[in-house]
Every structure is written in structure tokens, then in C-alpha cells.
Amino acid sequence: MKAGDIFALQDEVCRSVSRTLEVRLEPGADARPRTRTAANAAAYDAYLRGKYVFRRELLGQFDFKAAAAYFQSSIDADPRFTPAYAELAFVYTWQGLFAEPERQPELLDRASALLAQAESMDPDLPDIHLVRSEIVWSPARGFRIAEALRELRIAQKIDPHRGNQQLGSLYAHIGLEAQSLEAFRRDAEVDPAGTYTASTYVDGLVCLGLFERAVQEQRRLTNTPGPAIALLLTEGLAATPQSISSPLGLALAGRFAEAEAAALTVLAGRPARYLHHSMSQLAGVYALQGKAREAIAILRRTAELGLPSYPLVERDPSLDRIRKDPEFLRFADESKARWLSYQREFAR
């Protein structure tokens, strides 16, 4: 591969690689990544090819074996080129989270070992902390969201352009509204046209219980109607008849048995990483029926599975029927106490 070809591929990677671990560029900055240069062209060439292949995987065209092979070739060619270790760790992490969940513990252990190797050589590589945040906020590691946030904040201290989108999302999941919106604002400054950013931002608004704003922002950013759950909770079935077949839509229509069955079907098909969103909707299905005990049990599980957002619990109108239930009041108090502890650590 000629030098010109390497730089052309490098520029394509910079512009196209998924927002999850994208290299962030300041406006007008050179399009080449701010990363450690490999000691030899073979290592760097394999690294760039791996980044290109992995970009496709992050967009749903899975070929983890090919991406992993490129990053391993890069490591073999230059064992001190730490970015290749971090990228290989990210491949294993994504593989465990979304492609082979049955192997998740093994794959995350492998990823963690690679990050430890990279950190021993280069503790100031932000990618180490970005990938580690994905690992700890996973089903196999118990959705340790506070630990994931700490890793992201370390990455940002090293490079303030990195991790804004992930921070915005995780802040939203724990209910820190101001911090979430500020992180998303910074992220949009880096890539104002990023559609993946827009999607994550709107999802974050839903996690915060800002349903009207989620609808408004999705319409503004993508010219599409808005998240189905936010539309249902703000505009109702009359405005969103296409959502009648969703669990929440069926419940709002009074078709509770169908709603429960539909919710369980959705849960069965969701990756464990994202179960908390469907669990939250199932809690609403139970609450709309007045099934407080079932709804509260699901709300507790939703928090355990990565969505402990107190503002969402407070703002979700589908829960209104059970708000005076003594057990719900206890759950709300517990949620608020946890939220206040998050504020003490992260709202500064």
C-alpha cells in the first residue's frame, strides 16, 4: 500500500468511523487522527484497515473476525502500538455485547486484558478508558454505570473532544439533566451533522422523561415524527395511530392482555444491553392497569439493568395511576436517594 493510499484510507476512517469511538476533530482541523504513530508502515496499515472494517461492523455489517485479524496483525507488527490494542479490545467488547452474548464474559475478559496491556505502555491513551466504560456498563459486569462514567471522565481529561456523546447518554440514564444536555451540546459542536449523535441525544431525552422535547428535537434534527413512546405519552393514540400495536399503545387503548404479551415479545428480542428501555415500557403497561406490585418490580429491575433515572420515574405519565401506592412511594424515595448520590459525585 502506497503512502497516498494510507492517507486516503485514513481520511475516510476519520470521517466515517462510528461515533462510539470516533476520532473527534476541531472545526478546520486536519482530518488525520491524533493518535500514536506505529513504528512501521505495516502496523499502521493493518490498523487503518481494521478501523475501516470495524466501521462497517458498528453500522451493522458484522465481520468481527476480519476486524480482529487486522488489529492483531498491527500488534504483531508493532507490539508497542497501543491504539491497536484498544481497538482490538473494542472489537471483542462489541462482539460480546451484540453478536455473541453467550460468550460475553469471556470476550470482555479478553478485552480487559488487552486494555491492561495498553495501559501499562501508554496510560494517557483515552481510548483505553472509552472502551473500558463500555465493558463495565454491560450485562456481564452488572451495569456499573457510575464506574463507566468515571472512565469517560478520565478519557475527557486526556482529550476533551472524546467521549461527549457517551457521557451525554450515561448522564441521561442516571437522570442528570444539565450534565447530559451539556455533554450532547459539546458533542454536536464536534459533529453537527452526525445522525448517530441525534439518535443518541433523542434517546437521552426520553431517559430523562423529557418526552415533548424528544419529539421536538427528533423532528428538528431528522425531520421524522419522533420516538414512538414519546409521541404516545405526549400526543396520545389519536395522533399516533401507527403505534397502536406497540405495548404502550395497546395498554393506552385498554387492550392490556395484548399489551403484556407484546411487551414480553419485545423483551425476548432485545439485546440485554438495551433491555432497560423495554422494561421501562413494560412497567408502564402494568401501571396503566393499576398493577402496582408488578410495575414496581419491573421498575426496580429497570434500574438494575442500567436505567436508574429518577426524573424518568417522576415524569412518566404512564405511572400516574400507582403514584400513591405505598410501595411506589418507597421505590421513589430510594430512586431519589440514588439520584442525589449521583449528583454529589458527577454534577460538578
Contacts in CASP RR format, 6 or more apart in sequence:
PFRMAT RR
TARGET T0000
AUTHOR 0000-0000-0000
METHOD contacts of the structure
MODEL  1
MKAGDIFALQDEVCRSVSRTLEVRLEPGADARPRTRTAANAAAYDAYLRG
KYVFRRELLGQFDFKAAAAYFQSSIDADPRFTPAYAELAFVYTWQGLFAE
PERQPELLDRASALLAQAESMDPDLPDIHLVRSEIVWSPARGFRIAEALR
ELRIAQKIDPHRGNQQLGSLYAHIGLEAQSLEAFRRDAEVDPAGTYTAST
YVDGLVCLGLFERAVQEQRRLTNTPGPAIALLLTEGLAATPQSISSPLGL
ALAGRFAEAEAAALTVLAGRPARYLHHSMSQLAGVYALQGKAREAIAILR
RTAELGLPSYPLVERDPSLDRIRKDPEFLRFADESKARWLSYQREFAR
1 41 0 8 1.000
1 45 0 8 1.000
3 41 0 8 1.000
6 41 0 8 1.000
6 44 0 8 1.000
6 45 0 8 1.000
6 48 0 8 1.000
7 32 0 8 1.000
9 48 0 8 1.000
9 49 0 8 1.000
9 52 0 8 1.000
10 31 0 8 1.000
10 32 0 8 1.000
10 33 0 8 1.000
10 48 0 8 1.000
11 31 0 8 1.000
11 32 0 8 1.000
12 52 0 8 1.000
13 23 0 8 1.000
13 33 0 8 1.000
13 48 0 8 1.000
13 51 0 8 1.000
13 52 0 8 1.000
13 55 0 8 1.000
14 23 0 8 1.000
14 25 0 8 1.000
14 31 0 8 1.000
14 32 0 8 1.000
14 33 0 8 1.000
15 31 0 8 1.000
16 55 0 8 1.000
17 23 0 8 1.000
17 51 0 8 1.000
17 54 0 8 1.000
17 55 0 8 1.000
17 58 0 8 1.000
18 54 0 8 1.000
18 55 0 8 1.000
18 58 0 8 1.000
18 59 0 8 1.000
18 196 0 8 1.000
19 165 0 8 1.000
19 191 0 8 1.000
19 194 0 8 1.000
19 196 0 8 1.000
19 197 0 8 1.000
19 200 0 8 1.000
20 58 0 8 1.000
20 134 0 8 1.000
20 165 0 8 1.000
20 166 0 8 1.000
21 87 0 8 1.000
21 90 0 8 1.000
21 127 0 8 1.000
21 130 0 8 1.000
21 131 0 8 1.000
22 191 0 8 1.000
23 33 0 8 1.000
23 34 0 8 1.000
23 35 0 8 1.000
24 159 0 8 1.000
24 161 0 8 1.000
24 162 0 8 1.000
24 163 0 8 1.000
24 164 0 8 1.000
24 190 0 8 1.000
24 191 0 8 1.000
25 31 0 8 1.000
25 161 0 8 1.000
25 190 0 8 1.000
26 161 0 8 1.000
26 190 0 8 1.000
34 159 0 8 1.000
35 83 0 8 1.000
36 81 0 8 1.000
36 82 0 8 1.000
36 83 0 8 1.000
36 122 0 8 1.000
36 125 0 8 1.000
37 44 0 8 1.000
38 44 0 8 1.000
38 47 0 8 1.000
38 74 0 8 1.000
38 77 0 8 1.000
38 78 0 8 1.000
38 81 0 8 1.000
38 84 0 8 1.000
39 78 0 8 1.000
39 80 0 8 1.000
39 81 0 8 1.000
40 77 0 8 1.000
40 78 0 8 1.000
42 73 0 8 1.000
42 77 0 8 1.000
42 78 0 8 1.000
43 73 0 8 1.000
43 74 0 8 1.000
43 75 0 8 1.000
43 77 0 8 1.000
43 78 0 8 1.000
43 81 0 8 1.000
43 84 0 8 1.000
44 74 0 8 1.000
44 78 0 8 1.000
44 81 0 8 1.000
46 70 0 8 1.000
46 71 0 8 1.000
46 73 0 8 1.000
46 74 0 8 1.000
46 77 0 8 1.000
46 84 0 8 1.000
47 70 0 8 1.000
47 71 0 8 1.000
47 74 0 8 1.000
47 81 0 8 1.000
47 83 0 8 1.000
47 84 0 8 1.000
47 87 0 8 1.000
49 70 0 8 1.000
50 66 0 8 1.000
50 67 0 8 1.000
50 70 0 8 1.000
50 71 0 8 1.000
50 74 0 8 1.000
50 87 0 8 1.000
51 87 0 8 1.000
53 63 0 8 1.000
53 66 0 8 1.000
53 67 0 8 1.000
53 70 0 8 1.000
54 67 0 8 1.000
54 87 0 8 1.000
54 90 0 8 1.000
54 91 0 8 1.000
56 63 0 8 1.000
57 63 0 8 1.000
57 64 0 8 1.000
57 67 0 8 1.000
57 91 0 8 1.000
57 94 0 8 1.000
58 94 0 8 1.000
62 99 0 8 1.000
64 91 0 8 1.000
64 94 0 8 1.000
64 95 0 8 1.000
64 99 0 8 1.000
67 91 0 8 1.000
68 88 0 8 1.000
68 91 0 8 1.000
68 92 0 8 1.000
68 95 0 8 1.000
71 84 0 8 1.000
71 85 0 8 1.000
71 87 0 8 1.000
71 88 0 8 1.000
71 91 0 8 1.000
72 88 0 8 1.000
74 81 0 8 1.000
74 84 0 8 1.000
75 81 0 8 1.000
75 84 0 8 1.000
75 85 0 8 1.000
75 88 0 8 1.000
78 84 0 8 1.000
80 121 0 8 1.000
82 118 0 8 1.000
82 121 0 8 1.000
82 122 0 8 1.000
82 125 0 8 1.000
82 128 0 8 1.000
83 125 0 8 1.000
83 127 0 8 1.000
85 114 0 8 1.000
85 115 0 8 1.000
85 117 0 8 1.000
85 118 0 8 1.000
86 114 0 8 1.000
86 115 0 8 1.000
86 118 0 8 1.000
86 125 0 8 1.000
86 127 0 8 1.000
86 128 0 8 1.000
86 130 0 8 1.000
86 131 0 8 1.000
87 127 0 8 1.000
88 111 0 8 1.000
88 114 0 8 1.000
89 110 0 8 1.000
89 111 0 8 1.000
89 112 0 8 1.000
89 114 0 8 1.000
89 115 0 8 1.000
89 118 0 8 1.000
89 131 0 8 1.000
90 111 0 8 1.000
90 127 0 8 1.000
90 131 0 8 1.000
90 134 0 8 1.000
92 107 0 8 1.000
92 108 0 8 1.000
92 110 0 8 1.000
92 111 0 8 1.000
92 114 0 8 1.000
93 107 0 8 1.000
93 108 0 8 1.000
93 111 0 8 1.000
93 131 0 8 1.000
93 134 0 8 1.000
93 135 0 8 1.000
93 138 0 8 1.000
94 134 0 8 1.000
95 103 0 8 1.000
95 107 0 8 1.000
96 103 0 8 1.000
96 104 0 8 1.000
96 107 0 8 1.000
96 108 0 8 1.000
97 104 0 8 1.000
97 134 0 8 1.000
97 138 0 8 1.000
97 139 0 8 1.000
97 271 0 8 1.000
97 273 0 8 1.000
98 271 0 8 1.000
98 273 0 8 1.000
100 107 0 8 1.000
101 139 0 8 1.000
101 271 0 8 1.000
101 272 0 8 1.000
104 138 0 8 1.000
104 139 0 8 1.000
104 140 0 8 1.000
105 140 0 8 1.000
108 135 0 8 1.000
108 138 0 8 1.000
108 140 0 8 1.000
108 141 0 8 1.000
111 131 0 8 1.000
111 135 0 8 1.000
112 132 0 8 1.000
112 135 0 8 1.000
115 128 0 8 1.000
115 131 0 8 1.000
115 132 0 8 1.000
115 135 0 8 1.000
118 125 0 8 1.000
118 127 0 8 1.000
118 128 0 8 1.000
119 125 0 8 1.000
119 128 0 8 1.000
122 128 0 8 1.000
124 158 0 8 1.000
125 158 0 8 1.000
126 154 0 8 1.000
126 155 0 8 1.000
126 156 0 8 1.000
126 158 0 8 1.000
126 159 0 8 1.000
126 162 0 8 1.000
127 155 0 8 1.000
128 155 0 8 1.000
129 151 0 8 1.000
129 152 0 8 1.000
129 154 0 8 1.000
129 155 0 8 1.000
129 158 0 8 1.000
130 151 0 8 1.000
130 152 0 8 1.000
130 155 0 8 1.000
130 162 0 8 1.000
130 163 0 8 1.000
130 166 0 8 1.000
132 151 0 8 1.000
133 147 0 8 1.000
133 148 0 8 1.000
133 149 0 8 1.000
133 151 0 8 1.000
133 152 0 8 1.000
133 155 0 8 1.000
133 166 0 8 1.000
133 170 0 8 1.000
134 148 0 8 1.000
135 141 0 8 1.000
136 144 0 8 1.000
136 147 0 8 1.000
136 148 0 8 1.000
136 151 0 8 1.000
137 143 0 8 1.000
137 144 0 8 1.000
137 145 0 8 1.000
137 147 0 8 1.000
137 148 0 8 1.000
137 170 0 8 1.000
137 306 0 8 1.000
138 273 0 8 1.000
139 272 0 8 1.000
139 273 0 8 1.000
139 305 0 8 1.000
143 304 0 8 1.000
143 305 0 8 1.000
143 306 0 8 1.000
145 170 0 8 1.000
145 173 0 8 1.000
145 174 0 8 1.000
145 306 0 8 1.000
145 308 0 8 1.000
146 174 0 8 1.000
146 342 0 8 1.000
146 345 0 8 1.000
146 346 0 8 1.000
148 170 0 8 1.000
149 167 0 8 1.000
149 170 0 8 1.000
149 171 0 8 1.000
149 174 0 8 1.000
149 346 0 8 1.000
152 163 0 8 1.000
152 166 0 8 1.000
152 167 0 8 1.000
152 170 0 8 1.000
153 167 0 8 1.000
153 346 0 8 1.000
155 162 0 8 1.000
155 163 0 8 1.000
156 162 0 8 1.000
156 163 0 8 1.000
156 164 0 8 1.000
156 167 0 8 1.000
161 190 0 8 1.000
163 183 0 8 1.000
163 187 0 8 1.000
164 183 0 8 1.000
164 184 0 8 1.000
164 186 0 8 1.000
164 187 0 8 1.000
164 190 0 8 1.000
165 183 0 8 1.000
165 184 0 8 1.000
165 187 0 8 1.000
165 196 0 8 1.000
165 197 0 8 1.000
165 200 0 8 1.000
167 179 0 8 1.000
167 180 0 8 1.000
167 183 0 8 1.000
168 179 0 8 1.000
168 180 0 8 1.000
168 181 0 8 1.000
168 183 0 8 1.000
168 184 0 8 1.000
168 187 0 8 1.000
168 200 0 8 1.000
168 201 0 8 1.000
168 204 0 8 1.000
169 180 0 8 1.000
169 200 0 8 1.000
169 203 0 8 1.000
169 204 0 8 1.000
169 207 0 8 1.000
171 177 0 8 1.000
171 179 0 8 1.000
171 180 0 8 1.000
171 183 0 8 1.000
171 346 0 8 1.000
172 180 0 8 1.000
172 203 0 8 1.000
172 204 0 8 1.000
172 205 0 8 1.000
172 207 0 8 1.000
172 208 0 8 1.000
172 309 0 8 1.000
173 204 0 8 1.000
173 207 0 8 1.000
173 276 0 8 1.000
173 306 0 8 1.000
173 307 0 8 1.000
173 308 0 8 1.000
173 309 0 8 1.000
174 308 0 8 1.000
174 309 0 8 1.000
174 339 0 8 1.000
174 342 0 8 1.000
174 346 0 8 1.000
175 207 0 8 1.000
175 208 0 8 1.000
175 308 0 8 1.000
175 309 0 8 1.000
175 310 0 8 1.000
175 311 0 8 1.000
175 312 0 8 1.000
175 339 0 8 1.000
175 342 0 8 1.000
176 342 0 8 1.000
176 343 0 8 1.000
176 346 0 8 1.000
176 347 0 8 1.000
177 208 0 8 1.000
177 210 0 8 1.000
177 311 0 8 1.000
178 347 0 8 1.000
179 346 0 8 1.000
179 347 0 8 1.000
180 204 0 8 1.000
180 208 0 8 1.000
184 197 0 8 1.000
184 200 0 8 1.000
184 201 0 8 1.000
184 204 0 8 1.000
187 197 0 8 1.000
187 201 0 8 1.000
188 197 0 8 1.000
188 201 0 8 1.000
191 197 0 8 1.000
195 222 0 8 1.000
198 217 0 8 1.000
198 218 0 8 1.000
198 221 0 8 1.000
198 222 0 8 1.000
199 222 0 8 1.000
201 217 0 8 1.000
201 221 0 8 1.000
202 214 0 8 1.000
202 217 0 8 1.000
202 218 0 8 1.000
202 221 0 8 1.000
202 226 0 8 1.000
202 227 0 8 1.000
203 227 0 8 1.000
203 277 0 8 1.000
204 214 0 8 1.000
205 211 0 8 1.000
205 213 0 8 1.000
205 214 0 8 1.000
205 217 0 8 1.000
205 230 0 8 1.000
206 214 0 8 1.000
206 227 0 8 1.000
206 229 0 8 1.000
206 230 0 8 1.000
206 277 0 8 1.000
206 312 0 8 1.000
207 307 0 8 1.000
207 309 0 8 1.000
207 312 0 8 1.000
208 309 0 8 1.000
208 311 0 8 1.000
208 312 0 8 1.000
208 315 0 8 1.000
209 309 0 8 1.000
209 311 0 8 1.000
209 312 0 8 1.000
209 315 0 8 1.000
209 316 0 8 1.000
210 315 0 8 1.000
211 229 0 8 1.000
211 230 0 8 1.000
211 233 0 8 1.000
211 234 0 8 1.000
211 315 0 8 1.000
212 230 0 8 1.000
212 234 0 8 1.000
214 226 0 8 1.000
214 227 0 8 1.000
214 230 0 8 1.000
215 225 0 8 1.000
215 226 0 8 1.000
215 227 0 8 1.000
215 230 0 8 1.000
215 231 0 8 1.000
215 234 0 8 1.000
215 235 0 8 1.000
218 224 0 8 1.000
218 225 0 8 1.000
218 226 0 8 1.000
218 227 0 8 1.000
218 230 0 8 1.000
219 225 0 8 1.000
219 226 0 8 1.000
225 231 0 8 1.000
225 240 0 8 1.000
228 240 0 8 1.000
228 243 0 8 1.000
228 246 0 8 1.000
228 248 0 8 1.000
229 246 0 8 1.000
229 248 0 8 1.000
229 281 0 8 1.000
231 239 0 8 1.000
231 240 0 8 1.000
231 243 0 8 1.000
232 240 0 8 1.000
232 243 0 8 1.000
232 246 0 8 1.000
232 248 0 8 1.000
232 249 0 8 1.000
232 252 0 8 1.000
233 248 0 8 1.000
233 316 0 8 1.000
233 317 0 8 1.000
233 318 0 8 1.000
236 252 0 8 1.000
237 243 0 8 1.000
237 244 0 8 1.000
237 249 0 8 1.000
237 252 0 8 1.000
237 253 0 8 1.000
243 249 0 8 1.000
244 250 0 8 1.000
244 253 0 8 1.000
245 262 0 8 1.000
246 262 0 8 1.000
246 281 0 8 1.000
247 259 0 8 1.000
247 260 0 8 1.000
247 262 0 8 1.000
247 263 0 8 1.000
247 266 0 8 1.000
247 281 0 8 1.000
247 282 0 8 1.000
247 285 0 8 1.000
248 259 0 8 1.000
248 281 0 8 1.000
248 284 0 8 1.000
248 285 0 8 1.000
248 318 0 8 1.000
249 259 0 8 1.000
250 256 0 8 1.000
250 258 0 8 1.000
250 259 0 8 1.000
250 262 0 8 1.000
250 285 0 8 1.000
251 259 0 8 1.000
251 284 0 8 1.000
251 285 0 8 1.000
251 288 0 8 1.000
251 289 0 8 1.000
251 318 0 8 1.000
252 288 0 8 1.000
254 288 0 8 1.000
256 285 0 8 1.000
256 288 0 8 1.000
256 289 0 8 1.000
259 285 0 8 1.000
260 282 0 8 1.000
260 285 0 8 1.000
260 286 0 8 1.000
263 278 0 8 1.000
263 281 0 8 1.000
263 282 0 8 1.000
263 285 0 8 1.000
264 282 0 8 1.000
266 278 0 8 1.000
266 281 0 8 1.000
267 275 0 8 1.000
267 278 0 8 1.000
267 279 0 8 1.000
267 282 0 8 1.000
270 277 0 8 1.000
270 278 0 8 1.000
272 305 0 8 1.000
275 305 0 8 1.000
276 302 0 8 1.000
276 303 0 8 1.000
276 305 0 8 1.000
276 306 0 8 1.000
276 307 0 8 1.000
277 307 0 8 1.000
279 298 0 8 1.000
279 301 0 8 1.000
279 302 0 8 1.000
279 305 0 8 1.000
279 307 0 8 1.000
280 298 0 8 1.000
280 299 0 8 1.000
280 302 0 8 1.000
280 307 0 8 1.000
280 312 0 8 1.000
280 316 0 8 1.000
282 298 0 8 1.000
283 295 0 8 1.000
283 296 0 8 1.000
283 298 0 8 1.000
283 299 0 8 1.000
283 302 0 8 1.000
283 318 0 8 1.000
283 319 0 8 1.000
284 295 0 8 1.000
284 316 0 8 1.000
284 318 0 8 1.000
284 319 0 8 1.000
285 318 0 8 1.000
286 292 0 8 1.000
286 294 0 8 1.000
286 295 0 8 1.000
286 298 0 8 1.000
287 295 0 8 1.000
287 318 0 8 1.000
287 319 0 8 1.000
287 320 0 8 1.000
287 321 0 8 1.000
287 322 0 8 1.000
288 318 0 8 1.000
288 321 0 8 1.000
290 321 0 8 1.000
290 322 0 8 1.000
291 322 0 8 1.000
292 322 0 8 1.000
292 325 0 8 1.000
292 327 0 8 1.000
292 328 0 8 1.000
293 327 0 8 1.000
295 319 0 8 1.000
295 322 0 8 1.000
295 328 0 8 1.000
296 322 0 8 1.000
296 325 0 8 1.000
296 327 0 8 1.000
296 328 0 8 1.000
296 331 0 8 1.000
299 313 0 8 1.000
299 331 0 8 1.000
300 331 0 8 1.000
302 308 0 8 1.000
303 335 0 8 1.000
303 338 0 8 1.000
308 335 0 8 1.000
308 338 0 8 1.000
308 339 0 8 1.000
309 339 0 8 1.000
310 332 0 8 1.000
310 335 0 8 1.000
310 336 0 8 1.000
310 338 0 8 1.000
310 339 0 8 1.000
311 339 0 8 1.000
313 319 0 8 1.000
313 331 0 8 1.000
313 332 0 8 1.000
313 335 0 8 1.000
314 332 0 8 1.000
319 328 0 8 1.000
322 328 0 8 1.000
323 329 0 8 1.000
323 332 0 8 1.000
END
